[in-house]
Amino acid sequence: MTRKIDYENVLNPAQLEAVMNLAGPVLVIAGAGSGKTRTLIYRVARLVETGVPPEAILLLTFTRKSAQEMLDRASELSDTRCRFVSGGTFHALAFKVLRNHAKELGYNNSFTILDRSDMEEVLRTLVPDLKMDGKPPRFPKRGTLANIISKAANLEQPVEELMLNEFGQFMEVAPHIQTLGVLYADYKKTHQLMDYDDLIICFRQLLMEHPTVRKELGERYAYVMVDEYQDTNCIQADIVKWLAHDHKNVMVVGDDSQSIYSFRGANFRNMLDFPKIFPSTKVIKLEENYRSTQPILALTNALMDHAMEKYTKCLFTKREGGKKPKVIDTHTEQEQATYISRYLSKAVAEGASLQDFAVLFRAAYHSFELEAELTRQGIPYVKYGGFKFLESAHIKDFLAHMRVVVNKDETVSWLRILRLIKNVGQGKSRKIIKWMKDDRIAPHNLAKWPKLGKKDTGLKPLGALLERLSHQHLTPAEAVSHVMAYYIPILKERYDDHPRRQKELEQLAPMAERYGKLRTFLDDLVLDPPGSAADMAKGTENEKLTLSTVHSAKGLEWPMVFVIWAMEGKFPSARAYNNPLDLEEERRLMYVATTRAKDRLTISYPGMEVSGWSGYSPGGEGLSAFITSLPPDVYLHESGKTRRFNAPRKPAWHQQKTTPAQESSSQPFSRGDQVRHPAFGPGVVSKFLSGNKVEVLFKTAGKKLLHMSYTTLEKI
């Protein structure tokens, strides 16, 4: 069954141009909410309508589901034969081709695919072959080893170079991991194995080195289309180049402004370099937005105006009306959570649905205070990206040390903290708990267990901690500090990603400072924890507020969006200041966050918050430079107490001018300079202060305030 499509009446001019340009290389710059998927669907339909065999069309996507959905929709629109278009992922295509051509690369056609768990198991069996002398230093767990070796392969980067940038805590064993990578590669070749990374690496090699295979595939797939091209890595971009090498009939669709997956290996430059690979490329921009109001688009357009490299585009909409986005200074983190909770309660009372709201944040732990407040207010929510605050094992373990002090009969928490001690298993734990309960032993007398042996030395430090926590006038903040000192060494031993987990634990410190009693603090956190049946019982799944990291929110939309923690050191992340390219990706991440909003956008930050645990003391207002660099007329700046005031305009950090004092010959550095300190190592100059002081963000030591007259800084 074939239906004729009236393309001119169902597509806007830019979409129509993309759909009708069937031959030659085409780059479609698809702005947020501009109908990217619609364009791909209609182009598939158009190709089939003009007589191109469906099997000669290749649609590459990042999930099999998205390809299937597009082809199903194309079939419903026009011709049922659209279902026979070759659609799928890079990895699926690679596997299909390599099954027939593995011998050209020295493999049997019957090679086996290693999934992720298989890969980890192979790495585990190879570690003893490293023959590390003496007692080896802390070695990553197999999951971390797989992450390191896989990402190095995807980025085509030496293992040691990758580790220096992303796994610094294991640099001492980097040479061993480099060797492990070589052993792993040899093992796979010997046993005729390929992992997921090998599939695309070998596929590219096949295309590059074997012209006959390349010609065969070029004839089989006469038209190539790629979705979400901004998320491809260099290997995948090369595959596209070689697949379309002869016929050049290739269309890639994506948005360079939404390239936010470099941590997975995605290369922002693939969009920018496409016209260089295919010199006759026709560039088409989809700029009409079908999602947001014009005031929201004015802010998002201005945000990307400051990007260093980009395809210039200006999103517009035919929607009328709409209010300017708001930027709210909530003064403190608690008030930020309270502001949003009250706003939601009022909106729901007036008839709004919670499913129309989303709160977005840069990192999963940024929502912890808000989660606690939502729970207190009985507002149900679902969270995407990271774990819910109290569902994380390290958070549960940490709090358990305090819970047994306020309730010594809390068996679950006793089991948690005892299992963290070496040589204390499940059986011994139960015997200790029974002894304490039967003999009414106070928690701090734990080390007096009658059967204490030489191997049970871990019970003494735990007993000492519980004694400190039992002091009558101990504040919750002091309790958190004591547990932190005890638990961090355990955390570092148990988890390879301990830097991230420690940062999440440190979130507890400012929360504890607002309480006078430990029991009250724990009750507020634990009595009705987020994620429990009690707080999820209200309403259906659709009646919950959405909390999400920005990465998890990509591709989604909501009528009303809050972006929280829009603050220097948080959004952008403090780590991004080490590298201008990382900072640019943070800008794109802010763009993705703000373009999720359809009708209303609110950006909040705790302007007066000075939190030592965060490694950043904002000084002044602290609002993200991404926002302060915008024209002041694209948003309304308000106090969390609804008092409106004009926002001071401040350029982004890499555009800021130095003050006269900083320009004097006595000041050898500029903001953004990379420097090295003899004790703190490499860092980036982040701020100048009066009194000849400079603030430097160090890679390992965090932010430090240094006096130029008494310090040694070397410019890198």
C-alpha positions, 0 to 999 in steps of 0.5 A: 500500500502506497500513499502520496505525501503532500510534502510541501504542506506537512514540512516547513521549508528547511525540513522540505529541503532536507527531505528533497535533497536525496543525492550527495552529502547533506549535513542537517543542523537540527536545533533543539525541538526543530523536528529532527526525527520527523525530517528523517522519517519523511526522507526515508518515505521520500527515498522509497517513494522515488523508487530506491529499494528499501534494502539500499537505504541504511539508517544508523541510530544509537538504539535499535528501538529508535530506528525501528520506531522511525521506520514504522512511522515511515511505513504508516505515512507512505509505503509499507516497504519502508519497514524493510529499510536497513536500520540499526546501530553501528555495532549491529551493522559491524557485527553483520558485516564482520560475520562475513568478512572476519577472515580478512582481519585474521579472525574466523567467521565464527568468532564470539562476542564478549559482553561487558560481564565477559570482558570483566571476567577475562580481565580478572583472570589476566591480572595474576599474569602481571606478576606485580612484585611484592604487595601491589598497591591498590588495584582497580576492580574489574569493572573499573579496569573494563571502563579504562580499557574500553574508553581508551579504545574508543578514544584511541588514546593510550591507557596512561594518558586517559588515566592521567585525566580521568582515573588519577587515583590509580596512576601508581599502577597505570603501567600495569594497566597498560600491560593488562590492555596488551594481554587482553588484546592478545587473549582475544585474538588467540581465543577468537573473541571480540568485545563491543569496542572491537566490533566498530574498530575492526569494522573501520579497519575492514573498510579502510584496508579492503577496497573490495569490501568497501565497494560491495557495501557502497553498492549495497547501501546506496543511501546512508543516513545517520541520526544524532551525529553529534554523539558519534566518536571518531571511529564511527565518523570514519565508518560513515566516511568509508561507507559513503566513500564512493557514492557520497549519498550521505545525510547526517543529522544532529545538533553541535550545540547538544554534544554532551557525551565526551565522557563516552567518547563522543567527539564534538568536532565530528559535526564541524568537520563533516564538510571537510570530509565531504567537500561538496556538503550541503548544509541545511539548518532546522531553526523553527522550534516547535517546543518552546516559547520565544522568550525561552528561545531568546535565552538559549540562543544568547547562551550559544552566542558565546560558544567558541566553535559552533554552527550559528543558528537562531531558533525561532517559533511561531508560538505567540506569548510566553514569559521571560525565563526567571533567574532566582537567587534563593540565598541558601541551598535549603531555601532553594529546595523550599522555594521549589517545593512551595512553588509546586505545592501552590501549582498543584493546589491550583490544578496543575499536574506534577507530571508537567514539571521537571527539575534538572541538575548537573550532577546527581547529588545536587538534588539531595537537599531537594529530595529531602524537602520533597519527602518532608512535603509529601510531594512524590517524584521519580529520579533519573540519573544517578541513585536516589540519595538514600538508595546509595550503599555508601550513604546507607553505610554512613548514616548507619553509624549514627543510627545505632547510637540513637537506637542501639536495637537497630539490627539492620544498621548494626549489620551494615556497619559490622560487615564493613570491618575486616574478618567480621562476617554475617555469622560473627555480626549476629553473635555480636548483636545478640551479645549486645542485646542480651547483656544490654551493652552500650554501643561504645562498649563494642570492643569489650566483646568477650570473644574478641580475637587478634583478628578483630582489631577493627572493632576497637576503632568502631567502638571509639567512633561510637563513643564519640557519637554518644556524647550528650551535647554532640551536634549533628554536624559534629557527628557527621564530621566524626563519621566522615573521618572514620568512614572515608578510609573504608570508602576508598578501599571499597569503591574505585569511584570513591572521589565521586562518592565522597563528594556525595557524602560531603553533601550531608555536612551542610544539611546537618548544620541546620539541626540541633539534635541527631535524632531529628536530623536522622528522622528527617532523612530516614523516617520516610526515605525517598523511594520508599513505598510510603512516599511512592504510594500517592497517585500513579506514575504519571502524577510524579515530579521528574528529577533528572540529571541533564544528561538523562533529560536529553531528548525530553521536554516538559511545560515547566522546567527548573534548572537548579545549582546554576552556580560557578563550581557546580554548573559549570562543574569545578573540574571543567575549569582545567580545560577550555574544551570541557567548559564549552561542553558544560555550556552545551549542557546548560543549553540542553537543560534550558531547551527542555522547557516548553512554557516556563523556565526557572533557573535557581542558585543559592547565591549566599551559600558558602560551602566548604565541602563543595570546594568552592566559595563563590564570593559575591553572588556566585551565579554561573558565568553562563547566565551572567554573560547573557544580555540582561534583557533575556531573563528576570533576576529575582530574589527567592523572596520574590523581591526583584532586582537588576542582575549585574552583568558579568562576562564569562570567565574566559572573556573577563578583563583584568583589573588595573591592579591585575594588569600591573607588571607585578602580576604575571598571570591571567585568569584561566592560566594553567599553573603548577605549585610545588605542593599542590601540583597543576591547577588553573588561575580562577580569581584575583583578590585584593591584597595580592592574593590569587585563587587557584583551582588545583586538580587534586587539592581543590581551590586554594587562596594563595598570597603571591608574595609568599608562594611559588607558582610556575606557569605551564 
